[in-house]
Each structure stands twice: as C-alpha cells, then as structure tokens.
Amino acid sequence: MADNSETRISISPKYWIIVAVLFGAYSVWFIYTTRTKHQHGMGTLGYVGAEKCKQCHEQQFKDWQETRMARSFEVLRPGVADEAKRIAKIDPKADYTHDSNCLPCHTTGYGLVGGFSTIEQTPLMAGVTCEACHGPGGGYVDTVMSRDKPTFLTKDAVEQGLKYPPTEEVCRVCHNSSSPFVGMNYVFNFKEHVSRGTHHHYPLQYKHDKRG
C-alpha cells in the first residue's frame, strides 16, 4: 500500500540565521546605494565643509555665497519659491527640508562621511557647496593642498579626489529632467551655468601644473 503521509522537510536553525544575515546585509547595501546614488563624487574619504575651503579661497567663497547654489536648501522650506512650486505641482506650503528625495541635490554629501545629515546636525553642509563640484576634500585638503604647500601640483590633488575642473557630468547628476522644476525637454547648458551660476574664477597666485 502506498504511503500518503506528508513529507516534512526540516531546515536547521543555522541556515535561517545565515539567511537573516544575508538579508540584513543586502538591506543595508540597498539603503546606502539608494541614499547616495545622486551624490557628486564617491565621498569615501569624507567631506570637510566649505569653511575649510574658505581658508585659502576667500574670494571664491564670498562669490559663491551670492549664488543660487549656496541658497538651494532654502527652496525646500515652506513658503519659499511658491510660484515655481505651483508650476511644478509641488505643495508650496509643505516642508521638504527632511525629504530624502530632495536632499541629495539641495545639500552636499548627503548620507556620506562628513556630509549632510540633517539641517539640525549639519547646517554647514546645506546647499550646493564647494565639494559638490570639486569632490569630497578628505583626500586632498591638508594633505596635498594646504597653506604649507602653496605650490602643490593639481595632478597630485586630482589623484586624491579633487575634481578640477569640474566636468559637465558632475553637474548633470542633478541638472537633468528628473528635477520637478523642469520639463522632460530640459536642456542643460553647461557653459552658461559655469559662467553665471558659480563663483568668479580668479587668477591663481601660484602655478600648479609644474614644480618651481
């Protein structure tokens, strides 16, 4: 006579532990990549903040403070840029200052080492600052570039993470048709934005393309 009893498969508890660990690791990886996919630069060496850049580039810093990039975080506050938000079908009364969909392009280094976390904890990283365009300074500031080394070579700083000059690809991470403020036919004019949207490009006191 055939045995019609159910066959039960027993799985050792240790395999469930392995599955749980792998699932947890994947979840951490997924959350990290989702939060950082919009970032300018990898940020593995950390961000140092615009105040650090100001120590040697005071004129550029003052110029930057007057740009829309410096004030980009303010757009996320309720009651700011009302008309633009209405056109984009965004609630002008809503507070977007903690919205993870907005923060990657309205702050610097969001979710990365030394970068923006919250406006309460890291207010100096709000807005599109120096490192959003030039890369996180943890690899080249106070190492290759410092007041003690005014004749450093640009190529040495680039090898440590400096983006100079910033490329169009860096800007297009945020300046693209995914922004709710532009349409699908949006065309980003790199040269125009560099000339009117960033700081003035002052002549450098030292040459950085060769020694001496």
Backbone hydrogen bonds in HBPLUS format (Angstrom, degrees):
<---DONOR---> <-ACCEPTOR-->    atom                        ^
c    i                          cat <-CA-CA->   ^        H-A-AA   ^      H-
h    n   atom  resd res      DA  || num        DHA   H-A  angle D-A-AA Bond
n    s   type  num  typ     dist DA aas  dist angle  dist       angle   num
A0015-TYR N   A0012-SER O   3.01 MM   3  5.67 144.4  2.14 117.4 126.0     1
A0016-TRP N   A0013-PRO O   3.13 MM   3  5.19 122.4  2.48  96.6 110.8     2
A0017-ILE N   A0013-PRO O   3.12 MM   4  6.48 149.0  2.22 147.1 155.6     3
A0018-ILE N   A0014-LYS O   3.09 MM   4  6.38 153.3  2.16 140.0 146.5     4
A0019-VAL N   A0015-TYR O   2.95 MM   4  6.21 159.5  1.99 146.8 152.2     5
A0020-ALA N   A0016-TRP O   2.91 MM   4  6.11 157.5  1.96 145.8 152.0     6
A0021-VAL N   A0017-ILE O   2.92 MM   4  6.18 157.4  1.97 150.4 156.1     7
A0022-LEU N   A0018-ILE O   2.95 MM   4  6.19 164.3  1.98 152.5 156.6     8
A0023-PHE N   A0019-VAL O   2.91 MM   4  6.07 157.6  1.96 148.8 155.4     9
A0024-GLY N   A0020-ALA O   2.92 MM   4  6.09 155.6  1.98 145.1 151.8    10
A0025-ALA N   A0021-VAL O   2.94 MM   4  6.18 158.2  1.99 149.8 155.5    11
A0026-TYR N   A0022-LEU O   2.97 MM   4  6.16 158.0  2.02 146.0 152.0    12
A0027-SER N   A0023-PHE O   2.94 MM   4  6.13 154.0  2.00 145.8 153.1    13
A0028-VAL N   A0024-GLY O   3.03 MM   4  6.30 158.7  2.08 150.2 154.7    14
A0029-TRP N   A0025-ALA O   3.00 MM   4  6.23 163.5  2.03 148.9 153.6    15
A0030-PHE N   A0026-TYR O   2.82 MM   4  6.01 160.3  1.85 152.0 157.5    16
A0031-ILE N   A0027-SER O   2.97 MM   4  6.15 164.6  2.00 150.9 154.5    17
A0032-TYR N   A0028-VAL O   2.97 MM   4  6.10 161.7  2.00 149.9 155.3    18
A0033-THR N   A0029-TRP O   2.96 MM   4  6.13 171.6  1.96 155.0 157.1    19
A0034-THR N   A0030-PHE O   2.98 MM   4  6.02 152.3  2.05 143.9 152.0    20
A0035-ARG N   A0031-ILE O   3.05 MM   4  6.18 156.5  2.10 146.5 152.0    21
A0036-THR N   A0032-TYR O   3.04 MM   4  6.17 143.4  2.18 146.1 156.2    22
A0037-LYS N   A0033-THR O   3.03 MM   4  5.59 119.7  2.41 141.6 148.6    23
A0039-GLN N   A0036-THR O   3.06 MM   3  5.38 167.3  2.07 117.3 121.0    24
A0046-GLY N   A0043-GLY O   3.23 MM   3  5.17 154.2  2.30  99.6 107.3    25
A0138-GLY N   A0046-GLY O   2.87 MM  92  4.81 142.9  2.01 164.3 154.4    26
A0047-TYR N   A0113-VAL O   2.88 MM  66  6.35 144.2  2.01 136.0 145.6    27
A0052-LYS N   A0049-GLY O   3.16 MM   3  5.72 142.4  2.30 110.6 119.5    28
A0053-CYS N   A0050-ALA O   3.03 MM   3  4.97 114.2  2.48  93.8 109.8    29
A0054-LYS N   A0050-ALA O   2.90 MM   4  6.15 149.3  1.99 151.3 160.3    30
A0055-GLN N   A0052-LYS O   3.34 MM   3  5.65 145.9  2.47 102.7 110.8    31
A0056-CYS N   A0053-CYS O   3.19 MM   3  6.05 151.2  2.27 121.8 126.7    32
A0057-HIS N   A0053-CYS O   3.01 MM   4  5.99 145.2  2.13 145.6 154.9    33
A0061-PHE N   A0057-HIS O   2.98 MM   4  6.13 152.6  2.05 147.9 156.4    34
A0062-LYS N   A0058-GLU O   2.98 MM   4  6.22 159.8  2.02 151.6 155.4    35
A0063-ASP N   A0059-GLN O   3.06 MM   4  6.34 159.0  2.11 149.4 155.0    36
A0064-TRP N   A0060-GLN O   2.89 MM   4  6.07 163.4  1.92 149.8 154.7    37
A0065-GLN N   A0061-PHE O   3.02 MM   4  6.27 148.9  2.12 147.9 155.6    38
A0066-GLU N   A0063-ASP O   3.03 MM   3  5.58 152.2  2.11 113.7 121.8    39
A0067-THR N   A0064-TRP O   2.94 MM   3  5.27 167.4  1.96 119.1 122.1    40
A0071-ARG N   A0068-ARG O   3.13 MM   3  5.05 124.9  2.45  91.8 106.2    41
A0072-SER N   A0069-MET O   3.35 MM   3  5.08 168.5  2.36 101.3 103.6    42
A0128-VAL N   A0069-MET O   2.89 MM  59  4.97 164.5  1.91 146.3 142.6    43
A0074-GLU N   A0071-ARG O   3.02 MM   3  5.59 134.4  2.24 113.5 124.6    44
A0075-VAL N   A0072-SER O   3.31 MM   3  5.66 147.1  2.42 105.1 113.1    45
A0076-LEU N   A0073-PHE O   2.94 MM   3  5.67 156.7  2.00 120.5 127.1    46
A0077-ARG N   A0074-GLU O   3.04 MM   3  5.49 162.2  2.08 113.1 118.8    47
A0096-TYR N   A0076-LEU O   2.88 MM  20  4.77 163.0  1.91 163.9 158.3    48
A0080-VAL N   A0077-ARG O   3.38 MM   3  5.85 153.7  2.45 134.4 132.3    49
A0079-GLY N   A0092-PRO O   2.85 MM  13  5.71 169.0  1.86 170.6 168.9    50
A0085-LYS N   A0081-ALA O   3.03 MM   4  6.24 155.1  2.10 154.8 162.4    51
A0086-ARG N   A0082-ASP O   2.92 MM   4  6.21 153.3  1.99 152.4 160.1    52
A0087-ILE N   A0083-GLU O   3.03 MM   4  6.29 162.4  2.06 153.1 157.2    53
A0088-ALA N   A0084-ALA O   3.05 MM   4  6.23 148.0  2.16 138.1 147.1    54
A0090-ILE N   A0085-LYS O   2.68 MM   5  4.81 175.1  1.69 150.0 149.7    55
A0089-LYS N   A0086-ARG O   2.96 MM   3  4.81 154.9  2.02 100.0 107.3    56
A0094-ALA N   A0091-ASP O   3.22 MM   3  5.50 160.7  2.26 109.5 115.3    57
A0099-ASP N   A0096-TYR O   3.09 MM   3  4.96 169.0  2.10 110.2 111.0    58
A0102-CYS N   A0099-ASP O   2.98 MM   3  5.52 146.5  2.09 114.1 123.2    59
A0103-LEU N   A0099-ASP O   3.04 MM   4  6.20 162.8  2.07 161.4 167.0    60
A0105-CYS N   A0102-CYS O   3.23 MM   3  6.14 144.9  2.36 126.9 133.0    61
A0106-HIS N   A0103-LEU O   3.19 MM   3  5.01 155.2  2.25 102.8 110.3    62
A0127-GLY N   A0106-HIS O   2.97 MM  21  5.17 140.4  2.13 138.2 134.5    63
A0108-THR N   A0125-MET O   2.97 MM  17  5.48 152.5  2.05 168.8 170.8    64
A0116-PHE N   A0108-THR O   2.94 MM   8  5.83 151.7  2.02 143.0 152.3    65
A0112-LEU N   A0109-GLY O   2.95 MM   3  5.32 166.3  1.97 138.3 137.6    66
A0111-GLY N   A0116-PHE O   3.02 MM   5  6.23 161.4  2.05 172.8 168.1    67
A0115-GLY N   A0112-LEU O   2.94 MM   3  5.16 160.5  1.98 123.9 128.8    68
A0122-THR N   A0118-THR O   2.78 MM   4  5.72 168.6  1.79 161.0 164.6    69
A0125-MET N   A0122-THR O   3.12 MM   3  5.69 161.7  2.16 116.9 122.6    70
A0126-ALA N   A0123-PRO O   3.23 MM   3  5.44 164.7  2.25 109.5 111.8    71
A0132-ALA N   A0129-THR O   3.03 MM   3  5.53 147.4  2.14 113.8 123.5    72
A0133-CYS N   A0130-CYS O   3.16 MM   3  5.80 143.3  2.30 113.1 121.1    73
A0134-HIS N   A0130-CYS O   2.92 MM   4  6.02 162.6  1.95 149.5 155.0    74
A0135-GLY N   A0131-GLU O   2.92 MM   4  4.60 128.6  2.19 119.5 121.3    75
A0163-LYS N   A0134-HIS O   2.82 MM  29  4.43 153.3  1.89 121.0 122.8    76
A0140-TYR N   A0137-GLY O   3.12 MM   3  5.44 134.6  2.33 108.1 119.8    77
A0141-VAL N   A0137-GLY O   2.84 MM   4  5.18 167.7  1.86 152.4 154.4    78
A0145-MET N   A0140-TYR O   2.84 MM   5  5.82 174.8  1.84 167.8 168.4    79
A0142-ASP N   A0145-MET O   2.63 MM   3  5.45 143.9  1.76 178.2 166.0    80
A0149-LYS N   A0146-SER O   2.99 MM   3  5.19 153.2  2.06 104.4 113.1    81
A0152-PHE N   A0149-LYS O   3.32 MM   3  5.67 142.1  2.47 124.0 119.7    82
A0156-ASP N   A0153-LEU O   3.05 MM   3  5.36 130.7  2.30 103.7 116.3    83
A0157-ALA N   A0153-LEU O   3.31 MM   4  6.76 152.1  2.40 148.3 155.6    84
A0154-THR N   A0208-HIS O   2.84 MM  54  5.39 164.7  1.86 147.5 148.5    85
A0157-ALA N   A0154-THR O   3.04 MM   3  5.17 117.2  2.45  98.7 113.8    86
A0158-VAL N   A0154-THR O   2.86 MM   4  6.15 157.3  1.91 156.4 163.7    87
A0159-GLU N   A0155-LYS O   3.05 MM   4  6.19 150.5  2.14 138.2 145.2    88
A0160-GLN N   A0157-ALA O   2.95 MM   3  5.08 137.9  2.13  98.2 110.9    89
A0162-LEU N   A0157-ALA O   3.03 MM   5  5.45 167.2  2.05 135.8 131.8    90
A0161-GLY N   A0158-VAL O   3.06 MM   3  5.15 164.6  2.08 110.6 111.7    91
A0170-VAL N   A0167-THR O   3.14 MM   3  5.45 132.2  2.38 102.6 113.8    92
A0172-ARG N   A0168-GLU O   2.96 MM   4  6.22 154.7  2.03 152.0 159.8    93
A0174-CYS N   A0171-CYS O   3.16 MM   3  6.11 152.2  2.24 125.1 128.3    94
A0175-HIS N   A0171-CYS O   2.92 MM   4  5.89 170.4  1.93 151.3 151.9    95
A0176-ASN N   A0174-CYS O   2.96 MM   2  5.67 128.1  2.24 107.6  92.3    96
A0179-SER N   A0176-ASN O   3.20 MM   3  6.16 171.6  2.21 126.8 129.0    97
A0182-VAL N   A0179-SER O   3.34 MM   3  5.84 172.8  2.34 115.7 117.8    98
A0186-TYR N   A0183-GLY O   3.11 MM   3  5.39 154.6  2.18 116.9 117.1    99
A0193-HIS N   A0189-ASN O   3.12 MM   4  6.33 162.7  2.15 154.6 159.3   100
A0194-VAL N   A0190-PHE O   2.98 MM   4  6.20 155.4  2.04 154.0 161.1   101
A0195-SER N   A0191-LYS O   3.06 MM   4  6.22 155.9  2.12 145.9 151.8   102
A0196-ARG N   A0192-GLU O   3.03 MM   4  6.21 152.9  2.11 150.7 157.3   103
A0197-GLY N   A0193-HIS O   2.68 MM   4  4.78 140.2  1.83 131.5 140.4   104
